[in-house]
Amino acid sequence: MYSIEFTKTAEKELYKLEKNIQIRIINTLERLRIKPTTCDTKKLIEISGYRLRVGDYRIIFDINEEKLIILIIEIGYRKKIYKF
């Protein structure tokens, strides 16, 4: 099973969200820990990493296969998340 790590930015973004959305995202991340590529993930083209949909929110993450780590890079609303 993979472990999940957050960047400081992603952690701040998660705690700014409403409590019910936080719970949905955390539950989805727990499922992601078991099989990272079987959830509703999609490989990103412009940047390295993947995206995961949770309702109207997106999670940008990367997978380190060697160390079994999922690094959560950014969490945000779908219209604002892709504007780096």
PyMOL commands that set and color helices and strands:
alter all, ss='L'
color gray80, all
select helices_A, chain A and resi 8-16+19-34
alter helices_A, ss='H'
color red, helices_A
select strands_A, chain A and resi 3-6+41-43+50-54+57-64+69-77
alter strands_A, ss='S'
color yellow, strands_A
deselect
rebuild
show_as cartoon
